[in-house]
Amino acid sequence: MAFADVNDQHIYFEDSGRPGAAVIFSHGFLMDHDMFEPQVAALSDEFRCITWDERGFGSDRGPGTLLLLGLGR
């Protein structure tokens, strides 16, 4: 499992595929990085594919209480 520390948050991400041009997948509310498995499988032979979990979703280790007002930070 890979995590990036961004603005005092511990964000889960997966980085797969070829080196070079990247496609970054960002999920919607109540989803997680797994929703992009078919797209990553289809594109990873040609592109670097990065999926991540928004704060408090999927494998992200949210900061305890998550307020919608704080999601933009």
C-alpha positions as CSV (number, residue, x, y, z in Angstrom):
1,M,0.0,0.0,0.0
2,A,1.3,3.4,-1.0
3,F,0.6,6.6,0.8
4,A,1.5,10.2,0.2
5,D,1.6,12.9,2.9
6,V,-0.2,15.9,1.5
7,N,-1.1,19.0,3.6
8,D,-0.9,16.9,6.8
9,Q,-3.1,14.2,5.3
10,H,-2.1,10.5,4.7
11,I,-3.6,9.8,1.2
12,Y,-3.7,6.3,-0.3
13,F,-2.8,5.9,-4.0
14,E,-1.8,3.3,-6.5
15,D,0.6,4.0,-9.4
16,S,0.8,1.4,-12.2
17,G,1.4,1.0,-15.9
18,R,4.2,2.3,-18.1
19,P,6.5,5.2,-17.3
20,G,5.6,8.4,-19.2
21,A,2.3,10.2,-19.8
22,A,0.0,9.7,-16.8
23,V,-3.8,9.3,-16.5
24,I,-5.0,10.3,-13.0
25,F,-8.3,8.9,-11.9
26,S,-10.3,10.8,-9.2
27,H,-13.5,9.1,-7.9
28,G,-16.8,10.6,-6.8
29,F,-18.4,10.8,-3.4
30,L,-18.9,7.4,-1.6
31,M,-16.5,5.6,-4.1
32,D,-12.9,4.6,-4.0
33,H,-9.9,3.8,-6.3
34,D,-11.3,0.3,-7.0
35,M,-14.0,1.7,-9.3
36,F,-11.3,2.3,-11.9
37,E,-9.9,-1.3,-12.2
38,P,-11.4,-1.8,-15.7
39,Q,-10.0,1.5,-17.0
40,V,-6.6,0.9,-15.5
41,A,-6.5,-2.6,-17.0
42,A,-7.3,-1.2,-20.4
43,L,-4.9,1.8,-20.3
44,S,-1.9,0.5,-18.3
45,D,-0.1,-1.0,-21.4
46,E,0.1,2.5,-22.8
47,F,0.0,4.9,-19.9
48,R,1.0,5.4,-16.3
49,C,-2.2,5.1,-14.3
50,I,-2.6,6.7,-10.9
51,T,-5.7,6.1,-8.7
52,W,-6.2,7.5,-5.3
53,D,-8.7,7.6,-2.4
54,E,-10.2,10.9,-1.4
55,R,-10.0,11.7,2.3
56,G,-12.1,9.3,4.4
57,F,-12.9,6.8,1.6
58,G,-11.4,3.4,0.6
59,S,-8.0,2.8,2.1
60,D,-7.4,6.4,3.1
61,R,-6.8,6.8,6.8
62,G,-8.9,9.8,7.4
63,P,-8.2,12.2,10.3
64,G,-11.0,10.9,12.5
65,T,-13.9,13.3,12.1
66,L,-14.3,14.4,8.5
67,L,-16.2,17.5,7.8
68,L,-17.4,18.4,4.3
69,L,-16.2,21.9,4.8
70,G,-12.7,20.6,5.2
71,L,-12.5,18.5,2.0
72,G,-11.1,21.4,0.0
73,R,-8.0,21.6,2.1
